[in-house]
């Protein structure tokens, strides 16, 4: 179900942002009445959309309608390089002062200060407080990026190695094959020659004047859009945009922005790529379709039909993969993001690296079965219900959508020059169309999808495999087309999920928890049921139509013998593949097609859990599924066998993946080769026993009375009580609650170093892991996380900006109180293999810098402001509350501990002294330092 839920989320967000051109008056698409749209005399357009969540926050975007396809041959990679330079000095913010200034306002580089460059546009992003001063400063920053990037010679030369490191960090098998394939996929088109990152040669040798030419030619008002979404007054923003952007003019000698094209071709184009390090085989049959423009209601109808066909085909493939052993691992159909004059329809198949021909044969057979026989009435109804549910959910959430979601939708519409309709219009139009469609009308559009003409076959395979040729692929297609393919059997009608509900349990206790939540202005209600289950309820009005759920019990794999660990680790996967009650996993998807829900059981080292989400309307069937996971998981070994047939080749393929081997090595070093942390491999998969896995699942999820349940979101406590008694209160009780067992699964406290040599590219990846024991508390965990943020900022300044030695650099901390208080602190970076020792030494120097305590004021200030901003956002987020509550109240943690966990109190204690003491205690005082290094093959 997860895969379909994710697919549906992507689908309805795509649908929301779909193209709408105004043509016939009687079919005119109505723009969202809340949207203010304006155009300055210089051609710059702007869009302002008020939105109240989160309060006191605003999202700003500067869209420049120029990307890598506007580059000259001597400018390859410079659209992206220019994006970097925007953060390296403007007329009002020399050098790195711009980023420093934004960080002083509490903004974090990455989540709140960012940018990206694509083929056709460059987008700059700011997320900041919406008070008048911050809003004005944010628009001033967009103005600086638009017209006042300094492009000083020394700044350009300093940034050159940083971008080269970004190029280096992106090197892998996929990138190597794409670089070779793109000139063929987009033959005779600039898209095939202008990957945004550029080439190593161009980044090393470009002339400064070429970069300045690109900025002068393409950063001009008529190619710019400003998007503002958030808790703002539209008139005030309108006035500020006019003030800051009206004075700038276009120059008459600037080049015309010519729409890029992908020429048509009648013959099939084959681009068959091979690489020693690829972890899978894949064949992607692509069709270049004319640019998709929804300019009438009838065009929108065609769009809905297209989406239904894709949904039915993808659901069909998911069902086929569950039913029998399959030579391909996965398959799907999609319409990819548009190029300037084409949309790309893709039928994609993934197999094990050694099984590509047979995988493609089976995949193509299903594609032909769809074309010849279409879909059943059951598949048709399921797709309609899923699509309706997506639109219903979006409509029901329309008043509590976050600005960060809305700005992405609006940005999509602006980039594609499409009006932005209201959610009300989108929902009503979709419902009307779906109610009027017939299956025959939908099927009429599917058959010509992959007819010859404008078709590309792109394959990726391992070098050790027998090479594919165009003749082999064409032969497979012709052989399958000559087969006698039968239609799929009709699905049988489904009944109730739980036909005969058992008698309900009772509520035996209810109280308000007078804990830290009260200081946040919230209440937490604890209910105890007759079977011993404890339920913590927190109704909110943050997100309409959303209820988040989690149930946690102690034990996990710590209560499982080592010789059963593989079966235990795969037990929740095996059951999820099998189904619930009388229904298989595929039948369950049909049964809940019109429901907004997702539910997932998991098993960890010391606990087992069930988590998910739903809506108020679908809460009862969600609880029924929870009930069935505890009482009636389906036993269906054939489903596991089918899943294993796809899992095994995937695991085999990971043996050649340098990053996977690096991750495995890191785990082994951190846990001193503890067998309880052994990675799942193709060899260890032989130890999986389905019967044993099913028995372990039943054992760990036997007694719901042993669990703590948490619900946060859009519900009423009095209305939910009967459902809790009916479906949670009837779960089997537990006389004495289980607890976890200490099985010695702790971080190694010894120094250690391990280097592995894999990979063809000149890339090193390094992790420095500091481990030790601690007297764990919420406060100590908070100190560690703040130290990680501060050290990352410092290392980005020194290692990335000053030295140009690494682009990909991150610092993280983790701490836990089970099985004992301990922590791990990670510094991770990628770089030129020749600079590993140099950067390691710099990391040590910066830890000493924090331990010395001098010059830490700016880092403490920036952390304080960022945490205060983040706290205000988090307090309006159901997910944040669920994780805080479930962590605080599960696993028999001392209930008194959360009394002191008042986030504002912690944040206000951020200081230079706190950072210094944390560095001394946890980094200089670490018991062990582990160094895990990936180097290229010798």
QUICORQUI-V365546 format. One record per pair of residues at least 24 apart in sequence whose C-alpha atoms are under 6 Angstrom apart, sorted by the first residue. I is the first residue (numbers start at 1). GAP is how many residues later the second one is. D is the distance in Angstrom with one decimal. If there is no record, write none. Layout:
BEGIN
i:I gap:GAP d:D
i:I gap:GAP d:D
END
This chain:
BEGIN
i:12 gap:378 d:6.0
i:17 gap:392 d:5.4
i:17 gap:396 d:5.6
i:19 gap:274 d:5.6
i:19 gap:275 d:5.0
i:19 gap:399 d:4.8
i:20 gap:274 d:4.9
i:20 gap:275 d:5.0
i:20 gap:398 d:5.2
i:20 gap:399 d:5.4
i:21 gap:274 d:4.1
i:22 gap:273 d:6.0
i:27 gap:269 d:5.8
i:27 gap:270 d:6.0
i:30 gap:391 d:5.8
i:31 gap:389 d:5.5
i:31 gap:390 d:4.5
i:32 gap:389 d:4.7
i:32 gap:390 d:4.2
i:42 gap:179 d:5.9
i:42 gap:207 d:5.7
i:43 gap:178 d:5.7
i:43 gap:179 d:4.1
i:44 gap:177 d:4.7
i:44 gap:178 d:4.9
i:44 gap:180 d:5.2
i:44 gap:181 d:5.8
i:45 gap:180 d:4.8
i:46 gap:179 d:5.3
i:46 gap:180 d:4.5
i:46 gap:181 d:5.8
i:47 gap:180 d:4.9
i:48 gap:180 d:4.8
i:48 gap:181 d:5.9
i:49 gap:180 d:4.8
i:50 gap:179 d:5.7
i:50 gap:180 d:5.2
i:50 gap:181 d:5.8
i:50 gap:182 d:5.7
i:51 gap:179 d:4.6
i:51 gap:180 d:5.2
i:52 gap:179 d:4.9
i:53 gap:349 d:5.1
i:54 gap:819 d:5.9
i:55 gap:176 d:5.9
i:56 gap:73 d:5.6
i:56 gap:74 d:5.0
i:56 gap:175 d:5.5
i:57 gap:71 d:5.8
i:57 gap:72 d:4.4
i:57 gap:73 d:4.7
i:57 gap:173 d:5.9
i:57 gap:174 d:5.7
i:58 gap:69 d:5.9
i:58 gap:70 d:5.7
i:58 gap:72 d:5.2
i:58 gap:171 d:5.8
i:58 gap:172 d:4.1
i:58 gap:173 d:5.9
i:59 gap:67 d:5.9
i:59 gap:68 d:4.6
i:59 gap:169 d:5.8
i:59 gap:170 d:5.2
i:59 gap:171 d:5.9
i:60 gap:65 d:5.9
i:60 gap:66 d:5.1
i:60 gap:167 d:5.8
i:60 gap:168 d:4.8
i:61 gap:63 d:5.6
i:61 gap:64 d:4.9
i:61 gap:165 d:5.7
i:61 gap:166 d:5.0
i:62 gap:61 d:5.7
i:62 gap:62 d:5.1
i:62 gap:163 d:5.9
i:62 gap:164 d:4.9
i:63 gap:59 d:6.0
i:63 gap:60 d:4.6
i:63 gap:161 d:5.6
i:63 gap:162 d:5.0
i:64 gap:57 d:5.6
i:64 gap:58 d:5.1
i:64 gap:159 d:5.8
i:64 gap:160 d:4.7
i:65 gap:56 d:4.5
i:65 gap:158 d:5.2
i:66 gap:54 d:5.3
i:66 gap:55 d:4.4
i:67 gap:51 d:5.5
i:67 gap:52 d:4.8
i:67 gap:53 d:4.3
i:67 gap:54 d:4.4
i:67 gap:55 d:5.7
i:68 gap:51 d:4.7
i:68 gap:126 d:5.7
i:68 gap:128 d:5.1
i:69 gap:50 d:5.3
i:69 gap:125 d:5.9
i:76 gap:122 d:5.0
i:77 gap:119 d:5.5
i:77 gap:120 d:5.0
i:77 gap:121 d:3.6
i:80 gap:37 d:5.4
i:86 gap:59 d:5.7
i:86 gap:63 d:5.7
i:89 gap:61 d:5.5
i:90 gap:58 d:5.3
i:90 gap:59 d:4.3
i:90 gap:60 d:4.7
i:91 gap:57 d:5.6
i:91 gap:59 d:6.0
i:103 gap:759 d:5.7
i:104 gap:758 d:5.0
i:106 gap:756 d:5.7
i:106 gap:759 d:4.1
i:106 gap:760 d:3.7
i:107 gap:759 d:5.6
i:118 gap:78 d:5.8
i:161 gap:643 d:5.0
i:162 gap:642 d:4.6
i:162 gap:645 d:5.8
i:165 gap:641 d:5.6
i:165 gap:642 d:5.3
i:166 gap:641 d:5.2
i:173 gap:104 d:5.7
i:173 gap:105 d:5.3
i:177 gap:96 d:5.8
i:181 gap:90 d:5.8
i:189 gap:73 d:5.2
i:217 gap:37 d:5.2
i:220 gap:30 d:5.8
i:229 gap:174 d:5.9
i:229 gap:178 d:5.8
i:230 gap:173 d:5.5
i:260 gap:80 d:5.7
i:261 gap:80 d:5.6
i:264 gap:190 d:5.7
i:265 gap:188 d:6.0
i:265 gap:189 d:5.1
i:266 gap:187 d:4.1
i:266 gap:188 d:5.8
i:267 gap:186 d:6.0
i:268 gap:187 d:5.2
i:268 gap:188 d:5.7
i:269 gap:187 d:4.7
i:270 gap:186 d:5.9
i:270 gap:187 d:4.9
i:271 gap:187 d:5.0
i:272 gap:186 d:5.8
i:272 gap:187 d:4.8
i:273 gap:186 d:5.9
i:273 gap:187 d:4.9
i:274 gap:186 d:5.7
i:274 gap:187 d:4.9
i:274 gap:188 d:5.4
i:274 gap:189 d:5.3
i:275 gap:187 d:5.2
i:275 gap:188 d:5.2
i:276 gap:186 d:5.4
i:276 gap:187 d:4.9
i:277 gap:379 d:5.5
i:277 gap:380 d:5.8
i:278 gap:184 d:5.8
i:279 gap:374 d:4.5
i:279 gap:375 d:5.6
i:280 gap:72 d:5.1
i:280 gap:73 d:4.4
i:281 gap:69 d:5.8
i:281 gap:70 d:5.1
i:281 gap:71 d:5.5
i:281 gap:72 d:4.3
i:281 gap:75 d:5.7
i:281 gap:179 d:5.5
i:281 gap:180 d:4.5
i:282 gap:67 d:5.5
i:282 gap:68 d:4.4
i:282 gap:177 d:5.5
i:282 gap:178 d:5.1
i:283 gap:65 d:6.0
i:283 gap:66 d:5.4
i:283 gap:175 d:5.8
i:283 gap:176 d:4.3
i:284 gap:63 d:5.7
i:284 gap:64 d:4.3
i:284 gap:173 d:5.8
i:284 gap:174 d:5.1
i:285 gap:61 d:5.7
i:285 gap:62 d:5.2
i:285 gap:171 d:5.9
i:285 gap:172 d:4.6
i:286 gap:59 d:5.6
i:286 gap:60 d:4.4
i:286 gap:169 d:5.6
i:286 gap:170 d:5.0
i:287 gap:57 d:5.7
i:287 gap:58 d:5.1
i:287 gap:167 d:5.7
i:287 gap:168 d:4.6
i:288 gap:55 d:6.0
i:288 gap:56 d:4.9
i:288 gap:166 d:5.3
i:289 gap:53 d:5.5
i:289 gap:54 d:5.1
i:289 gap:55 d:6.0
i:290 gap:52 d:4.9
i:291 gap:50 d:4.9
i:291 gap:51 d:4.3
i:291 gap:52 d:5.4
i:305 gap:137 d:5.4
i:319 gap:267 d:5.8
i:322 gap:317 d:5.6
i:322 gap:320 d:5.7
i:324 gap:318 d:4.8
i:325 gap:317 d:4.2
i:325 gap:320 d:5.4
i:327 gap:32 d:4.5
i:328 gap:31 d:4.3
i:329 gap:317 d:4.6
i:352 gap:297 d:4.8
i:352 gap:298 d:6.0
i:353 gap:108 d:5.9
i:353 gap:109 d:5.7
i:354 gap:111 d:5.5
i:371 gap:76 d:5.0
i:382 gap:208 d:5.8
i:382 gap:211 d:5.6
i:385 gap:208 d:5.7
i:385 gap:209 d:4.7
i:386 gap:207 d:5.1
i:386 gap:208 d:5.4
i:389 gap:205 d:5.5
i:391 gap:36 d:5.7
i:397 gap:147 d:4.9
i:397 gap:148 d:5.9
i:400 gap:143 d:5.0
i:400 gap:144 d:5.9
i:504 gap:221 d:5.4
i:504 gap:222 d:4.1
i:504 gap:226 d:5.7
i:505 gap:25 d:6.0
i:505 gap:220 d:4.8
i:505 gap:224 d:4.3
i:505 gap:225 d:5.1
i:506 gap:24 d:5.3
i:506 gap:219 d:5.4
i:515 gap:384 d:5.2
i:516 gap:382 d:6.0
i:516 gap:383 d:4.8
i:516 gap:386 d:5.9
i:529 gap:200 d:5.6
i:531 gap:174 d:5.0
i:531 gap:198 d:5.9
i:531 gap:202 d:4.5
i:532 gap:173 d:4.7
i:533 gap:172 d:4.1
i:533 gap:174 d:5.7
i:534 gap:174 d:4.9
i:535 gap:173 d:5.9
i:535 gap:174 d:4.5
i:535 gap:175 d:5.8
i:536 gap:174 d:4.8
i:537 gap:174 d:5.1
i:538 gap:174 d:4.8
i:539 gap:173 d:5.6
i:539 gap:174 d:5.0
i:539 gap:175 d:5.9
i:539 gap:176 d:5.6
i:540 gap:173 d:4.9
i:540 gap:174 d:5.7
i:542 gap:334 d:5.6
i:544 gap:170 d:5.9
i:545 gap:70 d:4.9
i:545 gap:169 d:6.0
i:546 gap:69 d:5.0
i:546 gap:167 d:5.7
i:546 gap:168 d:5.6
i:547 gap:66 d:5.6
i:547 gap:67 d:5.3
i:547 gap:68 d:5.6
i:547 gap:165 d:5.8
i:547 gap:166 d:4.4
i:547 gap:167 d:5.6
i:548 gap:65 d:4.5
i:548 gap:163 d:5.7
i:548 gap:164 d:5.3
i:549 gap:62 d:5.4
i:549 gap:63 d:5.3
i:549 gap:64 d:5.8
i:549 gap:161 d:5.7
i:549 gap:162 d:4.7
i:550 gap:60 d:5.7
i:550 gap:61 d:4.2
i:550 gap:159 d:5.8
i:550 gap:160 d:5.2
i:551 gap:58 d:5.3
i:551 gap:59 d:5.1
i:551 gap:157 d:5.5
i:551 gap:158 d:4.2
i:552 gap:56 d:5.9
i:552 gap:57 d:4.5
i:552 gap:155 d:5.3
i:552 gap:156 d:5.3
i:553 gap:54 d:5.5
i:553 gap:55 d:5.5
i:553 gap:154 d:4.6
i:554 gap:53 d:4.3
i:554 gap:185 d:5.0
i:554 gap:186 d:5.4
i:554 gap:337 d:5.9
i:555 gap:51 d:4.9
i:555 gap:52 d:4.7
i:555 gap:184 d:5.4
i:555 gap:185 d:4.1
i:556 gap:47 d:5.7
i:556 gap:48 d:5.2
i:556 gap:49 d:5.1
i:556 gap:50 d:4.3
i:556 gap:51 d:4.0
i:556 gap:52 d:5.1
i:557 gap:48 d:5.0
i:558 gap:47 d:5.7
i:558 gap:48 d:5.7
i:558 gap:183 d:5.4
i:566 gap:122 d:5.6
i:567 gap:121 d:4.7
i:567 gap:122 d:5.8
i:567 gap:126 d:4.6
i:568 gap:125 d:5.6
i:571 gap:122 d:4.6
i:571 gap:126 d:5.7
i:572 gap:29 d:5.9
i:572 gap:30 d:5.9
i:574 gap:66 d:5.7
i:578 gap:56 d:5.6
i:578 gap:58 d:5.3
i:578 gap:61 d:5.6
i:579 gap:55 d:5.1
i:580 gap:53 d:4.6
i:580 gap:54 d:4.8
i:581 gap:51 d:5.0
i:581 gap:52 d:5.9
i:581 gap:53 d:5.6
i:606 gap:134 d:5.5
i:627 gap:100 d:5.9
i:630 gap:71 d:5.4
i:630 gap:72 d:5.8
i:648 gap:34 d:5.6
i:651 gap:30 d:5.6
i:651 gap:31 d:5.2
i:652 gap:30 d:5.5
i:658 gap:100 d:5.4
i:658 gap:101 d:5.8
i:670 gap:77 d:5.6
i:670 gap:78 d:5.6
i:671 gap:76 d:5.1
i:671 gap:77 d:5.4
i:672 gap:76 d:5.8
i:703 gap:29 d:4.7
i:703 gap:30 d:5.4
i:703 gap:31 d:5.9
i:704 gap:27 d:4.9
i:704 gap:28 d:5.7
i:705 gap:28 d:4.3
i:705 gap:29 d:5.5
i:706 gap:28 d:5.7
i:706 gap:31 d:5.4
i:742 gap:77 d:5.8
i:749 gap:178 d:5.3
i:749 gap:179 d:4.8
i:750 gap:178 d:4.6
i:751 gap:177 d:4.5
i:751 gap:178 d:4.8
i:751 gap:179 d:5.5
i:752 gap:178 d:4.6
i:753 gap:177 d:5.5
i:753 gap:178 d:4.5
i:753 gap:179 d:5.8
i:754 gap:178 d:5.0
i:755 gap:177 d:5.9
i:755 gap:178 d:4.7
i:755 gap:179 d:5.8
i:756 gap:178 d:5.1
i:757 gap:177 d:6.0
i:757 gap:178 d:4.8
i:757 gap:179 d:5.2
i:757 gap:180 d:4.7
i:758 gap:178 d:5.0
i:758 gap:179 d:4.6
i:759 gap:177 d:4.9
i:759 gap:178 d:5.6
i:760 gap:176 d:6.0
i:762 gap:174 d:6.0
i:763 gap:68 d:6.0
i:763 gap:69 d:5.5
i:763 gap:70 d:5.9
i:764 gap:66 d:5.4
i:764 gap:67 d:5.3
i:764 gap:68 d:6.0
i:764 gap:69 d:4.9
i:764 gap:170 d:5.3
i:764 gap:171 d:4.8
i:765 gap:64 d:5.9
i:765 gap:65 d:4.3
i:765 gap:168 d:5.7
i:765 gap:169 d:5.0
i:766 gap:62 d:5.6
i:766 gap:63 d:5.4
i:766 gap:166 d:5.8
i:766 gap:167 d:4.5
i:767 gap:60 d:5.6
i:767 gap:61 d:4.4
i:767 gap:164 d:5.9
i:767 gap:165 d:5.2
i:768 gap:58 d:5.7
i:768 gap:59 d:5.1
i:768 gap:162 d:5.7
i:768 gap:163 d:4.8
i:769 gap:56 d:5.5
i:769 gap:57 d:4.5
i:769 gap:160 d:5.6
i:769 gap:161 d:4.9
i:770 gap:54 d:5.5
i:770 gap:55 d:5.0
i:770 gap:156 d:5.8
i:770 gap:158 d:5.9
i:770 gap:159 d:4.7
i:771 gap:52 d:5.6
i:771 gap:53 d:4.4
i:771 gap:155 d:5.6
i:771 gap:156 d:6.0
i:771 gap:157 d:5.3
i:772 gap:50 d:5.7
i:772 gap:51 d:5.6
i:772 gap:154 d:5.2
i:772 gap:155 d:4.8
i:773 gap:48 d:5.7
i:773 gap:49 d:4.1
i:774 gap:47 d:4.9
i:774 gap:48 d:5.0
i:775 gap:46 d:5.5
i:776 gap:41 d:5.7
i:776 gap:45 d:4.9
i:785 gap:28 d:5.7
i:787 gap:128 d:5.9
i:788 gap:24 d:5.4
i:790 gap:69 d:5.9
i:806 gap:25 d:5.1
i:850 gap:66 d:5.3
i:851 gap:65 d:4.8
i:851 gap:68 d:5.2
i:851 gap:69 d:5.2
i:853 gap:63 d:5.1
i:856 gap:56 d:5.2
i:857 gap:55 d:5.6
i:860 gap:51 d:5.1
i:860 gap:52 d:5.6
END
